[in-house]
């Protein structure tokens, strides 16, 4: 019996002092030798817990086996049979808390680097030309039409699956480019725009029509979609409404929501400074409020845009940060300064309406709260002032109320999320399904994709039975 290799192959990356001043992708990907070496570590265990740990149930041992045998077309076929966006998932999916967390090898050493192998297979396929790209048969036409609202990960996944099932699918995207949060929210150095658009084009290759600049709730309502020939509607509109601190001075110029800041950088292409003159007014001392991936993305973008000093302000400790450990490590290596157990109290201005400082208070951790993390408690008398001239508030997002407010019979929660049956994604409105952040609040790309797949299967069953399914309660 071969000796187990307990050490994973590390992913090559740009050096921190180099990447901190460019928007090129940080992780460089495996080469063929590295990918094969990592794939050979997989013990092909019979219980396959990694498959159950994947929200879209990718046959992980099978695609890894094909990879190490050198059968790359088969690896692509297996991977894409369950995941239409592997180039994206291989880069931003938190495998460490999903498939890799339950890897049997992880009990004795490092788990298999599933995400890195997924990226390698996806990138190999994208580098092929013509007939070498995956071709899969589409089911015979059902004669049914489905409208998908939103072209983020949930919408794209739902659309692709429904198209494969033989339904005619039209995606309605509010922005001028498809991809949703994948385009406006995630920086180039973590997820290149070309990768996203390649995956979008893969979805189009199934016959999916994508209509841009189509704001459902404005140009057309959900009811009008249903009355204009669509047999079902899937809502994948995400969670694009930013949350704020609600403290004094938050309206000063120079205080951004992370949504606005990242949209200017990503969708409006401020990262391409030599080609686009996108305005991102900012100073030299930047404070980013929050501890999630969006906060890490904002801080690292600010550094690359020329800030002298970037702080991440978080009211708990490193152990409670929701951001991926990989992204926190990258940020620290690049020179981002973390001020833990710190909470803003108010922003101060320079007399001309621009933020110039931030009063904060030190925190300490108490008992766990509803999130399972220890509750931060202010330390009396610990107030202090930080000199900052730009602030990015990255506290999370909630769904935009536009579609629910214009759709009679569509129930929402007190948090603004659409009420769905968790088993099938059906909403309280007949013929309407929803999934992803619009139903859960801000979450991960892969969980949104999982919701899109669940809804697609339910919609397909409804369309083929041609009877009204049970709605959510």
RACOR-V949280 format. One record per residue. N is the residue number from 1. NEAR is the number of other ideal C-beta (glycine too) atoms within 10 Angstrom. Layout:
n,near
N,NEAR
N,NEAR
This chain:
n,near
1,3
2,6
3,5
4,11
5,16
6,12
7,9
8,18
9,21
10,12
11,18
12,11
13,15
14,17
15,9
16,15
17,10
18,12
19,21
20,20
21,11
22,13
23,21
24,13
25,18
26,25
27,19
28,11
29,18
30,23
31,12
32,12
33,9
34,18
35,25
36,17
37,15
38,25
39,23
40,14
41,22
42,23
43,14
44,11
45,12
46,7
47,9
48,15
49,15
50,27
51,17
52,13
53,19
54,24
55,21
56,22
57,14
58,24
59,18
60,27
61,19
62,18
63,27
64,26
65,17
66,21
67,27
68,18
69,12
70,10
71,14
72,19
73,14
74,15
75,27
76,23
77,17
78,22
79,27
80,20
81,15
82,18
83,27
84,26
85,28
86,27
87,22
88,28
89,28
90,25
91,24
92,21
93,29
94,22
95,26
96,17
97,13
98,19
99,26
100,24
101,14
102,18
103,24
104,17
105,19
106,17
107,8
108,9
109,13
110,17
111,22
112,24
113,25
114,27
115,24
116,22
117,28
118,28
119,25
120,26
121,24
122,27
123,18
124,19
125,22
126,16
127,9
128,13
129,6
130,5
131,6
132,13
133,14
134,14
135,8
136,10
137,6
138,13
139,11
140,8
141,10
142,16
143,10
144,20
145,17
146,28
147,25
148,34
149,26
150,33
151,31
152,28
153,34
154,37
155,34
156,33
157,31
158,35
159,31
160,28
161,25
162,28
163,24
164,20
165,22
166,17
167,26
168,18
169,29
170,18
171,27
172,23
173,26
174,22
175,18
176,9
177,17
178,25
179,27
180,28
181,25
182,24
183,22
184,20
185,25
186,23
187,21
188,21
189,22
190,20
191,23
192,18
193,19
194,11
195,22
196,23
197,15
198,17
199,24
200,24
201,11
202,22
203,25
204,17
205,15
206,17
207,15
208,25
209,13
210,22
211,14
212,13
213,11
214,17
215,14
216,24
217,18
218,11
219,12
220,17
221,15
222,25
223,16
224,13
225,22
226,18
227,10
228,10
229,10
230,19
231,18
232,25
233,24
234,31
235,32
236,31
237,29
238,25
239,26
240,23
241,16
242,18
243,17
244,12
245,18
246,6
247,15
248,13
249,19
250,16
251,11
252,17
253,13
254,20
255,23
256,25
257,20
258,26
259,22
260,15
261,27
262,24
263,19
264,21
265,25
266,24
267,17
268,16
269,15
270,21
271,22
272,13
273,14
274,5
275,8
276,10
277,8
278,15
279,8
280,18
281,10
282,19
283,17
284,13
285,20
286,27
287,29
288,30
289,26
290,25
291,25
292,19
293,23
294,27
295,28
296,27
297,27
298,28
299,29
300,26
301,28
302,27
303,20
304,23
305,20
306,11
307,20
308,9
309,15
310,27
311,22
312,28
313,27
314,26
315,23
316,20
317,17
318,14
319,9
320,19
321,22
322,16
323,22
324,19
325,12
326,17
327,21
328,19
329,13
330,22
331,24
332,15
333,15
334,21
335,15
336,23
337,13
338,17
339,15
340,18
341,20
342,23
343,20
344,22
345,16
346,15
347,22
348,17
349,16
350,13
351,7
352,8
353,10
354,15
355,23
356,18
357,18
358,26
359,16
360,21
361,17
362,18
363,20
364,13
365,16
366,10
367,7
368,11
369,10
370,6
371,10
372,7
373,16
374,16
375,16
376,21
377,14
378,14
379,13
380,8
381,7
382,13
383,13
384,11
385,12
386,17
387,12
388,25
389,18
390,24
391,27
392,29
393,26
394,29
395,16
396,17
397,22
398,17
399,27
400,17
401,12
402,16
403,26
404,24
405,11
406,16
407,23
408,10
409,12
410,20
411,15
412,19
413,11
414,5
415,10
416,16
417,18
418,27
419,18
420,25
421,20
422,12
423,10
424,18
425,29
426,26
427,29
428,17
429,23
430,14
431,20
432,28
433,32
434,33
435,33
436,36
437,28
438,31
439,29
440,21
441,16
442,21
443,15
444,21
445,27
446,25
447,20
448,31
449,31
450,21
451,30
452,32
453,23
454,25
455,32
456,28
457,16
458,20
459,30
460,21
461,13
462,20
463,21
464,13
465,9
466,8
467,8
468,10
469,17
470,10
471,18
472,22
473,8
